[in-house]
């Protein structure tokens, strides 16, 4: 297993669509693509959507296939997981999907003001013992403000009652704009969606499949912070 991981890490070094920033880039706030993702990485002016904690990148790849006119970046620290999504991008010859291997804690170092259109949080760690580190909490929301466009949207899809309820409370407490929500995505909610949204909501990550098999109910909300 360890040998296979090392092989995958080595393989990713040769993938142009996988970026692995150095700590010097982060410490010096000198990341070369900050403010230049469209021009230098994707080579277009299309909207940019992030999937934070992307795991194997199921949403980045799935939405990238559906929306070739949009750009997607999956971000995760786990290289072995990113490798799977990166291989899918290669095999499908996709030009609109990339990955960054880094901690979400450093997210504001990689994007400039108003550079990002949307954020997806797909099955984020609910951080039961560390509420400060929840990706919909004030600490991270303030980081997103630095690069999310005015009117930009944040999506949360989760099996965690704790994270969902925390997020809904934060939306009300902080005065964010709630656009949509469901406590049971695959109940009656999904049948009310148009075909495009139904397809998006039906993308299932590796962890969602595991959680669903255990009987966990999947929840979703969509909101704006500015």
Secondary structure, DSSP 8 states (H G I E B T S, - for coil): -HHHHHHHHHHHHT-TTEE---HHHHHTT--TTTTTIIIIII-S---EEEEET-TTTHHHHHHHHH-TTSEEEEEES-HHHHHHHHHHHHHTT-SSEEEEES-GGGGGGS--TT-EEEEEEES----TT-GGG-TTSHHHHHHHHTTEEEEEEEEEEES-HHHHHHHHHHHHHHT-EEEEEES-IIIIIHHTS-HHHHHHHT---HHHHHHHHTT---EEEEEE--
